[in-house]
């Protein structure tokens, strides 16, 4: 070898050694960096909890440094579980609003939709809301969104709520089974159970979206978590927002995912998947927030039942500051990536 060749060879060996040591250091650092566990209490196998399962399956939580634990839980149990530290976030927004209005220190921090996907579904023999007098109506829990919607539908149709027996049964999966078994006469069902029920011969009496606007689906947490662990809230909302954007942009992947075991589509997955997806796209918000007018409307409805001693301001129930920051940062990143690609092509 010539003197120049030997020098070039030595430099190459040094470079390769440096790269190997650097990669080993990075690998060791990544291995030692343990993802923080985040426990999420989700309440349905529906489109309202789909983003969290997809965020887990596609590794979006891991990319935020989080290790998700998804815990299936009744809506009424989410608030006690959060306060006791059993879960960090819940997805039952209606329950959280009622609790916050009553004075519990919880907040809604992310809104998935601003109109409910619940329909009032009844036995085939019941043809109108008027015929629910003296009947049994199944709801997930007292104070939950399903119950609030059912009461609003009764009010709109001039049916006194005390003439209908409300039965709290847990998740919407359970209420649907109770309807099919004849244990109850009607219930509030959301996508996809409402589609399944109508196809099986049950009757749609009213749509929740026609009588009430509300945050349905999203994230709730305690005020303590917001104060003491703001970075966790940001990471959680960023992973969720990215999952929502993925659902919007990759229909092929989502349709395949919907045909898997995660959604309650019974045996009709092939027939219902695209219909459910299209309905989902009409519901999902892009910002993760709702305006103050809707916030006050939800507080007013909850206050009718809870009867707080003093007026409740929106900031006592909602905190969308994290969602706003995440939405803006992702919008900036998307714009930066686009400008970078255009510049590179030039």
URHUMO-V743660 format. One record per residue. N is the residue number from 0. RES is the residue in three letters. SS is DSSP state (A for helix, B for strand, O for the rest). NEAR is the number of other ideal C-beta (glycine too) atoms within 12 Angstrom. Layout:
n:N res:RES ss:SS near:NEAR
n:N res:RES ss:SS near:NEAR
This chain:
n:0 res:UNK ss:O near:9
n:1 res:UNK ss:O near:8
n:2 res:UNK ss:A near:9
n:3 res:UNK ss:A near:10
n:4 res:UNK ss:A near:11
n:5 res:UNK ss:A near:12
n:6 res:UNK ss:A near:13
n:7 res:UNK ss:A near:14
n:8 res:UNK ss:A near:15
n:9 res:UNK ss:A near:15
n:10 res:UNK ss:A near:14
n:11 res:UNK ss:A near:14
n:12 res:UNK ss:A near:14
n:13 res:UNK ss:A near:14
n:14 res:UNK ss:A near:14
n:15 res:UNK ss:A near:14
n:16 res:UNK ss:A near:14
n:17 res:UNK ss:A near:14
n:18 res:UNK ss:A near:14
n:19 res:UNK ss:A near:14
n:20 res:UNK ss:A near:14
n:21 res:UNK ss:A near:14
n:22 res:UNK ss:A near:14
n:23 res:UNK ss:A near:14
n:24 res:UNK ss:A near:14
n:25 res:UNK ss:A near:14
n:26 res:UNK ss:A near:13
n:27 res:UNK ss:A near:12
n:28 res:UNK ss:A near:12
n:29 res:UNK ss:A near:14
n:30 res:UNK ss:A near:11
n:31 res:UNK ss:A near:10
n:32 res:UNK ss:O near:14
n:33 res:UNK ss:O near:12
n:34 res:UNK ss:O near:22
n:35 res:UNK ss:B near:21
n:36 res:UNK ss:B near:19
n:37 res:UNK ss:B near:35
n:38 res:UNK ss:B near:30
n:39 res:UNK ss:B near:40
n:40 res:UNK ss:B near:39
n:41 res:UNK ss:B near:41
n:42 res:UNK ss:O near:46
n:43 res:UNK ss:O near:47
n:44 res:UNK ss:O near:32
n:45 res:UNK ss:O near:43
n:46 res:UNK ss:A near:47
n:47 res:UNK ss:A near:48
n:48 res:UNK ss:A near:43
n:49 res:UNK ss:A near:46
n:50 res:UNK ss:A near:46
n:51 res:UNK ss:A near:46
n:52 res:UNK ss:A near:34
n:53 res:UNK ss:A near:34
n:54 res:UNK ss:A near:37
n:55 res:UNK ss:A near:30
n:56 res:UNK ss:A near:25
n:57 res:UNK ss:O near:26
n:58 res:UNK ss:O near:19
n:59 res:UNK ss:A near:29
n:60 res:UNK ss:A near:35
n:61 res:UNK ss:A near:23
n:62 res:UNK ss:A near:19
n:63 res:UNK ss:O near:29
n:64 res:UNK ss:O near:23
n:65 res:UNK ss:B near:35
n:66 res:UNK ss:B near:24
n:67 res:UNK ss:B near:37
n:68 res:UNK ss:B near:22
n:69 res:UNK ss:B near:32
n:70 res:UNK ss:B near:25
n:71 res:UNK ss:B near:30
n:72 res:UNK ss:O near:31
n:73 res:UNK ss:O near:32
n:74 res:UNK ss:A near:48
n:75 res:UNK ss:A near:30
n:76 res:UNK ss:A near:28
n:77 res:UNK ss:A near:47
n:78 res:UNK ss:A near:39
n:79 res:UNK ss:A near:24
n:80 res:UNK ss:A near:33
n:81 res:UNK ss:A near:37
n:82 res:UNK ss:A near:24
n:83 res:UNK ss:O near:15
n:84 res:UNK ss:O near:16
n:85 res:UNK ss:O near:20
n:86 res:UNK ss:O near:35
n:87 res:UNK ss:O near:38
n:88 res:UNK ss:B near:49
n:89 res:UNK ss:B near:51
n:90 res:UNK ss:O near:50
n:91 res:UNK ss:O near:50
n:92 res:UNK ss:A near:50
n:93 res:UNK ss:A near:52
n:94 res:UNK ss:A near:45
n:95 res:UNK ss:A near:52
n:96 res:UNK ss:A near:46
n:97 res:UNK ss:A near:40
n:98 res:UNK ss:A near:41
n:99 res:UNK ss:A near:40
n:100 res:UNK ss:A near:38
n:101 res:UNK ss:O near:26
n:102 res:UNK ss:O near:20
n:103 res:UNK ss:O near:30
n:104 res:UNK ss:O near:23
n:105 res:UNK ss:B near:38
n:106 res:UNK ss:B near:40
n:107 res:UNK ss:B near:54
n:108 res:UNK ss:B near:47
n:109 res:UNK ss:B near:48
n:110 res:UNK ss:B near:46
n:111 res:UNK ss:B near:45
n:112 res:UNK ss:B near:41
n:113 res:UNK ss:B near:32
n:114 res:UNK ss:B near:31
n:115 res:UNK ss:O near:42
n:116 res:UNK ss:O near:38
n:117 res:UNK ss:O near:48
n:118 res:UNK ss:B near:37
n:119 res:UNK ss:B near:50
n:120 res:UNK ss:B near:45
n:121 res:UNK ss:B near:37
n:122 res:UNK ss:O near:30
n:123 res:UNK ss:O near:20
n:124 res:UNK ss:O near:16
n:125 res:UNK ss:O near:28
n:126 res:UNK ss:O near:15
n:127 res:UNK ss:O near:21
n:128 res:UNK ss:A near:36
n:129 res:UNK ss:A near:21
n:130 res:UNK ss:A near:24
n:131 res:UNK ss:A near:37
n:132 res:UNK ss:O near:22
n:133 res:UNK ss:O near:16
n:134 res:UNK ss:O near:31
n:135 res:UNK ss:B near:28
n:136 res:UNK ss:B near:43
n:137 res:UNK ss:B near:42
n:138 res:UNK ss:B near:44
n:139 res:UNK ss:O near:45
n:140 res:UNK ss:O near:36
n:141 res:UNK ss:O near:27
n:142 res:UNK ss:O near:36
n:143 res:UNK ss:O near:46
n:144 res:UNK ss:A near:48
n:145 res:UNK ss:A near:55
n:146 res:UNK ss:A near:42
n:147 res:UNK ss:A near:46
n:148 res:UNK ss:A near:43
n:149 res:UNK ss:A near:49
n:150 res:UNK ss:A near:37
n:151 res:UNK ss:A near:36
n:152 res:UNK ss:A near:39
n:153 res:UNK ss:A near:35
n:154 res:UNK ss:A near:21
n:155 res:UNK ss:A near:21
n:156 res:UNK ss:O near:24
n:157 res:UNK ss:O near:14
n:158 res:UNK ss:O near:27
n:159 res:UNK ss:O near:15
n:160 res:UNK ss:A near:25
n:161 res:UNK ss:A near:12
n:162 res:UNK ss:A near:20
n:163 res:UNK ss:O near:33
n:164 res:UNK ss:B near:20
n:165 res:UNK ss:B near:33
n:166 res:UNK ss:B near:27
n:167 res:UNK ss:B near:29
n:168 res:UNK ss:O near:31
n:169 res:UNK ss:O near:28
n:170 res:UNK ss:O near:39
n:171 res:UNK ss:A near:46
n:172 res:UNK ss:A near:32
n:173 res:UNK ss:A near:31
n:174 res:UNK ss:A near:45
n:175 res:UNK ss:A near:39
n:176 res:UNK ss:A near:23
n:177 res:UNK ss:A near:31
n:178 res:UNK ss:A near:39
n:179 res:UNK ss:A near:25
n:180 res:UNK ss:A near:16
n:181 res:UNK ss:O near:18
n:182 res:UNK ss:O near:21
n:183 res:UNK ss:O near:34
n:184 res:UNK ss:O near:33
n:185 res:UNK ss:B near:47
n:186 res:UNK ss:B near:52
n:187 res:UNK ss:B near:54
n:188 res:UNK ss:B near:48
n:189 res:UNK ss:O near:50
n:190 res:UNK ss:O near:46
n:191 res:UNK ss:O near:40
n:192 res:UNK ss:A near:44
n:193 res:UNK ss:A near:40
n:194 res:UNK ss:A near:35
n:195 res:UNK ss:A near:35
n:196 res:UNK ss:A near:38
n:197 res:UNK ss:A near:26
n:198 res:UNK ss:A near:20
n:199 res:UNK ss:O near:22
n:200 res:UNK ss:O near:15
n:201 res:UNK ss:O near:31
n:202 res:UNK ss:B near:28
n:203 res:UNK ss:B near:32
n:204 res:UNK ss:B near:40
n:205 res:UNK ss:B near:35
n:206 res:UNK ss:B near:27
n:207 res:UNK ss:A near:39
n:208 res:UNK ss:A near:28
n:209 res:UNK ss:A near:20
n:210 res:UNK ss:O near:28
n:211 res:UNK ss:O near:36
n:212 res:UNK ss:B near:27
n:213 res:UNK ss:B near:42
n:214 res:UNK ss:B near:48
n:215 res:UNK ss:B near:47
n:216 res:UNK ss:B near:44
n:217 res:UNK ss:B near:51
n:218 res:UNK ss:B near:55
n:219 res:UNK ss:B near:49
n:220 res:UNK ss:B near:47
n:221 res:UNK ss:B near:35
n:222 res:UNK ss:A near:28
n:223 res:UNK ss:A near:20
n:224 res:UNK ss:A near:32
n:225 res:UNK ss:A near:32
n:226 res:UNK ss:A near:15
n:227 res:UNK ss:A near:14
n:228 res:UNK ss:O near:23
n:229 res:UNK ss:A near:21
n:230 res:UNK ss:A near:20
n:231 res:UNK ss:A near:34
n:232 res:UNK ss:A near:38
n:233 res:UNK ss:A near:32
n:234 res:UNK ss:A near:33
n:235 res:UNK ss:A near:47
n:236 res:UNK ss:A near:47
n:237 res:UNK ss:A near:35
n:238 res:UNK ss:A near:42
n:239 res:UNK ss:A near:49
n:240 res:UNK ss:A near:43
n:241 res:UNK ss:A near:33
n:242 res:UNK ss:A near:40
n:243 res:UNK ss:A near:41
n:244 res:UNK ss:A near:29
n:245 res:UNK ss:A near:28
n:246 res:UNK ss:A near:35
n:247 res:UNK ss:A near:24
n:248 res:UNK ss:A near:16
n:249 res:UNK ss:O near:19
n:250 res:UNK ss:A near:19
n:251 res:UNK ss:A near:15
n:252 res:UNK ss:A near:20
n:253 res:UNK ss:A near:34
n:254 res:UNK ss:A near:24
n:255 res:UNK ss:A near:19
n:256 res:UNK ss:A near:31
n:257 res:UNK ss:A near:37
n:258 res:UNK ss:O near:24
n:259 res:UNK ss:O near:20
n:260 res:UNK ss:O near:14
n:261 res:UNK ss:O near:29
n:262 res:UNK ss:O near:35
n:263 res:UNK ss:O near:36
n:264 res:UNK ss:O near:32
n:265 res:UNK ss:O near:25
n:266 res:UNK ss:O near:13
n:267 res:UNK ss:O near:23
n:268 res:UNK ss:A near:25
n:269 res:UNK ss:A near:16
n:270 res:UNK ss:A near:17
n:271 res:UNK ss:A near:31
n:272 res:UNK ss:A near:31
n:273 res:UNK ss:A near:23
n:274 res:UNK ss:A near:25
n:275 res:UNK ss:A near:40
n:276 res:UNK ss:A near:32
n:277 res:UNK ss:A near:21
n:278 res:UNK ss:A near:28
n:279 res:UNK ss:A near:37
n:280 res:UNK ss:A near:23
n:281 res:UNK ss:A near:18
n:282 res:UNK ss:A near:35
n:283 res:UNK ss:B near:36
n:284 res:UNK ss:O near:31
n:285 res:UNK ss:O near:24
n:286 res:UNK ss:O near:26
n:287 res:UNK ss:O near:44
n:288 res:UNK ss:O near:33
n:289 res:UNK ss:O near:35
n:290 res:UNK ss:O near:19
n:291 res:UNK ss:A near:16
n:292 res:UNK ss:A near:14
n:293 res:UNK ss:A near:29
n:294 res:UNK ss:A near:33
n:295 res:UNK ss:A near:24
n:296 res:UNK ss:A near:27
n:297 res:UNK ss:A near:42
n:298 res:UNK ss:A near:34
n:299 res:UNK ss:A near:26
n:300 res:UNK ss:A near:32
n:301 res:UNK ss:A near:42
n:302 res:UNK ss:A near:27
n:303 res:UNK ss:A near:19
n:304 res:UNK ss:A near:25
n:305 res:UNK ss:A near:26
n:306 res:UNK ss:O near:15
n:307 res:UNK ss:O near:22
n:308 res:UNK ss:O near:10
n:309 res:UNK ss:O near:13
n:310 res:UNK ss:O near:14
n:311 res:UNK ss:O near:28
n:312 res:UNK ss:O near:17
n:313 res:UNK ss:A near:28
n:314 res:UNK ss:A near:19
n:315 res:UNK ss:A near:28
n:316 res:UNK ss:O near:43
n:317 res:UNK ss:B near:43
n:318 res:UNK ss:O near:36
n:319 res:UNK ss:O near:34
n:320 res:UNK ss:A near:22
n:321 res:UNK ss:A near:36
n:322 res:UNK ss:A near:35
n:323 res:UNK ss:A near:24
n:324 res:UNK ss:A near:26
n:325 res:UNK ss:A near:34
n:326 res:UNK ss:A near:29
n:327 res:UNK ss:A near:20
n:328 res:UNK ss:A near:19
n:329 res:UNK ss:A near:28
n:330 res:UNK ss:A near:19
n:331 res:UNK ss:A near:14
n:332 res:UNK ss:A near:18
n:333 res:UNK ss:A near:19
n:334 res:UNK ss:A near:14
n:335 res:UNK ss:A near:14
n:336 res:UNK ss:A near:14
n:337 res:UNK ss:A near:14
n:338 res:UNK ss:A near:14
n:339 res:UNK ss:A near:13
n:340 res:UNK ss:A near:12
n:341 res:UNK ss:A near:11
n:342 res:UNK ss:A near:10
n:343 res:UNK ss:A near:9
n:344 res:UNK ss:A near:8
n:345 res:UNK ss:O near:7
